[in-house]
Amino acid sequence: MANACDLCGKKRNVGHNVSHAKNRTQRIRKPNLHSHKMQMGESKLRLRLCTKCLRSVKSASKPAVAA
């Protein structure tokens, strides 16, 4: 699917714009997707991740700092 996160599956959301006069028109909310290269074993994957998943992947790959 073109507009979906490869990790969590978040995709577009459909709703309405509502004016002051209560006129409703359709609108589409798309996820904030970023391209990310990831090493899995010997192969490299190119994933399209939403911002939340990208942050969790980057924080999981950081080494823990002992204070």
Backbone bond lengths (Angstrom), bond angles and torsions (degrees), N, CA, C in turn:
res aa  C-N    CA-C-N  psi(-1)  N-CA   C-N-CA  omega(-1)  CA-C   N-CA-C  phi
1 M - - - 1.445 - - 1.527 108.93 -
2 A 1.309 117.53 139.16 1.450 121.62 -172.05 1.527 112.97 -70.94
3 N 1.303 119.19 -46.04 1.459 121.47 -176.48 1.521 111.46 -110.20
4 A 1.338 116.32 63.97 1.452 120.44 178.17 1.521 109.14 -143.82
5 C 1.318 116.68 146.57 1.455 122.89 176.49 1.532 108.54 -72.99
6 D 1.329 117.11 134.31 1.457 120.75 -178.57 1.523 112.27 -74.23
7 L 1.321 118.53 -20.25 1.458 120.92 -177.40 1.526 112.68 -92.57
8 C 1.322 116.92 -54.09 1.473 119.54 -175.61 1.524 113.12 -99.88
9 G 1.325 117.92 -15.04 1.467 120.52 178.34 1.513 114.27 83.21
10 K 1.347 117.08 12.44 1.464 119.88 178.89 1.521 108.76 -63.03
11 K 1.344 116.69 132.56 1.454 120.79 -178.26 1.522 110.04 -134.31
12 R 1.331 116.00 -172.36 1.463 119.85 -174.83 1.524 111.31 -64.58
13 N 1.321 115.44 152.72 1.446 123.28 -178.45 1.525 107.60 -124.24
14 V 1.310 117.77 134.02 1.459 122.06 -176.57 1.516 109.03 -107.53
15 G 1.330 115.40 135.09 1.449 120.66 178.66 1.516 109.92 -150.68
16 H 1.329 115.77 -157.34 1.454 121.10 -179.05 1.521 110.51 -128.47
17 N 1.344 115.60 143.63 1.450 121.54 162.56 1.525 105.49 -85.61
18 V 1.311 117.56 131.81 1.457 121.18 -179.67 1.516 108.40 -118.41
19 S 1.333 116.27 119.88 1.454 120.54 179.94 1.529 110.12 -83.06
20 H 1.311 115.32 174.85 1.467 120.75 178.64 1.529 110.70 -61.13
21 A 1.345 116.59 -31.77 1.465 121.33 179.10 1.530 111.73 -86.28
22 K 1.322 117.26 11.81 1.468 124.12 179.04 1.531 113.21 65.81
23 N 1.337 117.24 22.89 1.462 120.05 172.38 1.525 107.49 -75.83
24 R 1.328 116.75 134.29 1.457 120.57 -177.37 1.526 110.17 -113.30
25 T 1.326 115.88 128.64 1.456 122.44 173.25 1.518 107.66 -126.28
26 Q 1.332 115.84 148.09 1.464 119.13 -177.04 1.515 111.21 -71.58
27 R 1.343 115.44 145.09 1.445 121.28 172.88 1.518 108.30 -138.56
28 I 1.315 115.68 156.95 1.462 121.77 -179.81 1.518 108.14 -122.76
29 R 1.334 115.89 128.88 1.465 121.50 174.32 1.517 107.22 -102.46
30 K 1.340 117.67 123.30 1.458 121.83 -178.69 1.522 109.20 -106.09
31 P 1.336 118.09 147.00 1.461 120.39 177.61 1.525 110.98 -70.28
32 N 1.326 115.51 154.37 1.463 122.25 -179.72 1.527 107.77 -84.89
33 L 1.338 116.88 90.85 1.456 122.13 -174.06 1.522 111.90 -95.33
34 H 1.345 114.98 142.78 1.456 122.41 177.02 1.517 108.55 -131.45
35 S 1.329 116.42 147.13 1.451 121.29 176.72 1.524 108.07 -85.41
36 H 1.337 116.91 134.11 1.466 121.74 -176.47 1.519 109.23 -140.30
37 K 1.345 116.26 130.01 1.457 120.56 176.56 1.518 108.61 -92.77
38 M 1.345 115.99 133.18 1.457 121.17 -176.21 1.523 108.93 -132.20
39 Q 1.339 116.71 139.27 1.453 122.89 178.29 1.524 108.86 -91.64
40 M 1.327 117.31 119.26 1.460 122.40 176.40 1.527 107.24 -122.22
41 G 1.334 116.32 100.10 1.458 119.52 -176.58 1.513 109.35 68.66
42 E 1.325 116.24 -122.08 1.459 119.97 179.01 1.518 112.70 -98.83
43 S 1.314 117.63 -8.16 1.459 120.59 -178.10 1.526 110.25 -102.09
44 K 1.329 114.67 150.93 1.457 121.26 176.49 1.521 108.55 -105.22
45 L 1.311 116.17 133.54 1.453 121.69 178.29 1.515 109.78 -110.51
46 R 1.316 115.73 144.59 1.459 120.61 171.49 1.515 106.79 -109.45
47 L 1.327 116.42 113.83 1.452 122.15 -177.02 1.515 110.45 -111.55
48 R 1.324 115.53 151.03 1.461 121.15 171.25 1.523 106.26 -106.19
49 L 1.342 115.95 109.33 1.452 121.82 -173.97 1.520 110.56 -114.83
50 C 1.338 115.88 145.44 1.455 119.76 172.18 1.531 107.58 -74.06
51 T 1.303 117.43 165.80 1.453 122.36 -174.69 1.519 111.89 -61.67
52 K 1.317 118.57 -38.91 1.458 121.76 -179.44 1.529 110.79 -64.35
53 C 1.326 117.20 -44.16 1.464 120.57 178.96 1.527 110.84 -68.87
54 L 1.316 117.79 -36.99 1.456 121.69 179.06 1.523 110.38 -62.25
55 R 1.323 116.85 -41.73 1.468 121.08 178.75 1.530 110.82 -65.94
56 S 1.328 117.30 -39.70 1.462 119.54 -179.59 1.527 111.09 -70.00
57 V 1.340 118.33 -35.84 1.461 121.75 177.79 1.526 110.23 -67.37
58 K 1.323 116.84 -43.48 1.473 120.14 -179.20 1.527 111.34 -67.71
59 S 1.324 118.31 -37.50 1.463 120.01 -179.63 1.531 111.07 -73.47
60 A 1.330 117.93 -29.11 1.457 120.77 177.97 1.516 111.43 -73.07
61 S 1.338 117.73 -26.63 1.456 120.56 -178.47 1.534 112.58 -86.09
62 K 1.340 118.00 -13.20 1.467 120.87 178.89 1.523 109.87 -75.19
63 P 1.334 117.97 141.55 1.463 119.38 175.00 1.516 110.43 -72.29
64 A 1.334 115.72 145.85 1.458 120.82 179.80 1.531 110.02 -72.29
65 V 1.333 116.43 135.51 1.452 121.83 -179.12 1.525 108.24 -98.23
66 A 1.331 116.42 120.23 1.472 120.86 178.00 1.514 109.08 -87.45
67 A 1.317 116.66 128.36 1.465 120.20 -178.19 1.516 110.86 -99.18
